[in-house]
Amino acid sequence: MDAIRCKEWRILPGLSLLEDKTGHLVFMIAHVPIFFFLLWKLTNGSSIETFRFAFNIFLVAHLVLHLLFIRHKNNEFKDWISWSIIAGSGMCGILDLILL
């Protein structure tokens, strides 16, 4: 949600090697097909349970990655709003996996 504001590409392996402007552009462009895929899967419910399971795994993995990179020198995810989004979505993923 606030990955652009916190310049998340600066902590990602590979993207962190790029100049800031290029990393920002690649990071933004990479999200276009991701959002298209999410919207498409959510509106075409033929395999919604499989998608739900995979999305929950993504949310948990996303939380774990943020915890692994918490001490990275370029990590700007410091405020309670960022962590409410990151931890909240991860916890929702865990809860949904338990209830599946």
Buried (B, 14 or more C-beta within 10 A) or exposed (E): EEBEEBBBBBBBEEBBEBEEEEBBEBBEEEEEEEEEEEEEBEEEEEEEEEBBBEBBEBBBEBBEBBEEBEEBEEBBBEEEEBBEBBBEBBEBBBEBBEEE
